Amino acid sequence: MVAVMCSHTRPKTVRTGRTGRPRSAEADAAILEATRAALVELGWSKLTMGDVANRAGVAKTTLYRRWTSKNELVVDAVAELFDELELPDLGSLMADLEGVVLQFAALLARPEAKTALMGVVAESTRDDALRGRIRSAIVDRQKRLVLEGRARAQARGELPYEEDAGAAARSADLIFDVIAGAVVHRALVSAEPVDEEWARSFALLLVSGLASLQS
């Protein structure tokens, strides 16, 4: 979303738990955008905090006050892209699944998303802290789509309500893993198209599995 501001409007700020001056939302947005641009142009290995600061038009000290490492910065740059995902209400669980799968695939097709995601995942194999940040900033936040979709399908009568909260949480994790894993593998590992035909077949398979899982 783009915020349109008049010349006399004061810049927005973001307050954090840290003491000191509040953070500028405009500076944060410029830094994250610069990070994604640098990833596309330079790749993970050549990207530096100094290059990002130059591109964003901020001092390196400003950058380091917000992110202490390149790993943290890149994860947040990717997370901002994933926050754009929304679950469409298309009238049925099947249609909703197809819609979100195609939206997810379109996001992964963007050079900045593809480069950033592959970079952080590769780095996380040898960095437990980075893996944790990916989980909290991307995976846990995007599970909202599963919870929203399941609640919508339950309200329509397409899925039963689950009385066991623990079982419900485990099934939500499983659903997320299946969808994210399949689409990422198809789009980024196999480099095969995630088109409407594939999305429909995948949604049918998943809905059939959900029916048996909930029974």
C-alpha positions in Angstrom: 0.0 0.0 0.0 1.3 3.4 -0.9 0.7 6.3 1.5 0.2 9.6 -0.2 1.3 12.5 2.0 1.0 16.3 1.6 4.2 18.3 1.8 3.2 19.7 5.2 2.3 16.3 6.7 4.8 15.1 9.3 6.5 11.8 8.6 5.0 8.7 10.2 7.0 7.0 12.9 7.1 3.5 14.3 7.7 3.2 18.0 9.7 0.2 19.2 10.5 -1.3 22.6 13.9 0.4 22.5 14.5 3.8 24.1 15.4 6.8 22.0 13.9 8.4 19.1 10.9 6.7 17.3 11.7 4.9 14.0 10.6 6.4 10.7 8.2 4.1 8.7 9.4 5.8 5.5 13.1 5.0 6.3 12.2 1.4 7.1 10.3 1.0 3.8 13.2 2.6 1.8 15.7 0.2 3.5 13.6 -2.9 2.9 13.0 -1.9 -0.8 16.7 -1.2 -1.2 17.5 -4.6 0.2 15.3 -6.4 -2.3 16.8 -4.4 -5.2 20.3 -5.2 -4.0 19.5 -8.9 -3.8 18.3 -9.0 -7.4 21.3 -7.0 -8.7 24.1 -8.4 -6.5 22.8 -11.7 -5.0 23.1 -12.8 -1.4 26.9 -13.2 -1.2 27.7 -9.7 -2.6 25.0 -7.8 -0.7 26.4 -5.6 2.1 24.8 -3.4 4.7 26.8 -0.4 3.3 25.3 -0.9 -0.2 21.8 -1.1 1.2 22.4 2.1 3.3 23.6 3.9 0.1 20.7 2.8 -1.9 18.2 3.7 0.7 19.8 7.1 1.3 20.4 6.5 5.0 23.5 6.4 7.2 24.9 3.0 8.1 24.3 3.8 11.8 20.6 4.3 11.0 20.6 0.9 9.3 22.4 -0.9 12.2 20.0 0.6 14.8 17.2 -1.2 13.1 18.9 -4.5 12.0 22.1 -5.8 13.5 23.0 -8.1 10.6 22.4 -8.8 7.0 20.5 -12.0 7.9 17.9 -10.1 9.9 17.6 -7.4 7.3 17.0 -9.8 4.4 14.5 -11.9 6.4 12.4 -8.8 7.1 12.6 -7.7 3.5 11.2 -11.1 2.5 8.6 -11.1 5.3 7.2 -7.7 4.0 6.5 -9.3 0.6 4.8 -12.3 2.2 2.6 -10.0 4.2 1.0 -8.9 1.0 -0.6 -12.4 0.6 -4.3 -12.5 1.2 -6.9 -15.3 1.2 -9.6 -14.5 -1.4 -13.2 -15.4 -0.5 -14.2 -17.1 -3.7 -17.2 -19.0 -2.3 -15.7 -22.4 -1.6 -12.7 -24.0 0.0 -11.6 -25.4 -3.4 -11.7 -22.0 -5.0 -10.1 -20.2 -2.1 -7.2 -22.7 -2.2 -6.7 -22.3 -5.9 -6.7 -18.5 -5.4 -4.1 -18.4 -2.7 -1.9 -21.0 -4.4 -1.8 -18.8 -7.6 -1.2 -15.7 -5.6 1.7 -17.4 -3.7 3.2 -18.6 -7.0 3.0 -15.1 -8.5 4.9 -13.8 -5.4 7.6 -16.4 -5.8 8.0 -15.5 -9.5 9.1 -12.0 -8.6 12.9 -11.8 -8.8 13.3 -10.1 -5.5 11.2 -12.7 -3.7 12.9 -15.7 -5.4 16.4 -14.4 -4.7 15.8 -13.4 -1.2 13.9 -16.6 -0.1 16.5 -18.9 -1.7 19.3 -16.9 -0.1 17.9 -16.9 3.5 16.8 -20.6 3.3 20.3 -21.6 2.2 22.0 -19.5 5.0 19.6 -20.8 7.6 20.9 -24.4 7.2 23.9 -23.3 9.2 22.5 -20.6 11.3 19.9 -21.5 14.0 19.2 -17.9 14.9 18.4 -17.1 11.3 16.1 -20.2 11.1 14.2 -19.0 14.1 13.8 -15.5 12.6 12.4 -17.1 9.4 10.0 -19.1 11.5 8.7 -16.1 13.5 8.8 -13.4 10.8 7.5 -15.4 7.8 6.2 -18.9 8.7 4.2 -18.1 11.9 2.8 -14.9 10.4 1.6 -16.6 7.2 -0.2 -19.4 9.1 -2.9 -16.7 9.5 -4.0 -17.7 6.0 -4.6 -21.3 7.0 -6.5 -20.3 10.1 -8.6 -17.8 8.2 -9.3 -20.3 5.4 -10.2 -23.1 7.8 -12.6 -20.9 9.8 -14.3 -19.7 6.6 -14.7 -23.3 5.4 -16.1 -24.4 8.8 -18.6 -21.5 8.7 -19.7 -22.7 5.3 -20.1 -26.2 6.6 -17.3 -27.6 4.3 -15.2 -28.6 7.3 -16.2 -29.7 10.8 -15.3 -27.7 13.9 -12.5 -29.3 15.9 -13.0 -29.5 19.7 -9.5 -30.4 20.5 -7.4 -27.2 20.3 -4.1 -29.1 20.2 -5.3 -31.3 17.3 -6.6 -28.1 15.5 -3.2 -26.4 15.9 -1.3 -29.5 14.6 -3.6 -29.8 11.6 -3.1 -26.1 10.8 0.7 -26.6 10.9 0.4 -29.6 8.6 -1.9 -27.8 6.1 0.6 -24.9 6.0 3.6 -27.2 5.5 1.8 -29.0 2.7 0.8 -25.9 0.8 4.0 -24.0 1.3 6.2 -27.0 0.6 4.4 -28.0 -2.6 4.3 -24.5 -4.1 7.9 -23.6 -3.2 9.2 -27.0 -4.5 7.2 -26.7 -7.7 8.1 -23.0 -8.4 11.7 -22.8 -7.1 13.1 -26.3 -7.1 11.5 -28.0 -10.0 11.0 -24.7 -11.9 7.7 -26.0 -13.2 4.7 -23.7 -13.8 2.2 -23.2 -11.1 -0.7 -22.5 -13.4 -4.5 -22.7 -13.0 -4.6 -26.4 -14.0 -1.9 -27.3 -11.5 -3.5 -25.2 -8.8 -6.9 -26.8 -9.4 -5.4 -30.4 -9.2 -3.5 -29.5 -6.1 -6.5 -28.0 -4.4 -8.6 -31.0 -5.2 -6.0 -33.3 -3.7 -5.7 -31.2 -0.6 -9.4 -30.9 0.0 -9.8 -34.6 -0.4 -7.1 -35.1 2.1 -8.7 -32.6 4.5 -11.9 -34.5 4.3 -10.3 -37.7 5.4 -8.2 -36.0 8.0 -11.2 -34.4 9.6 -13.3 -37.6 9.5 
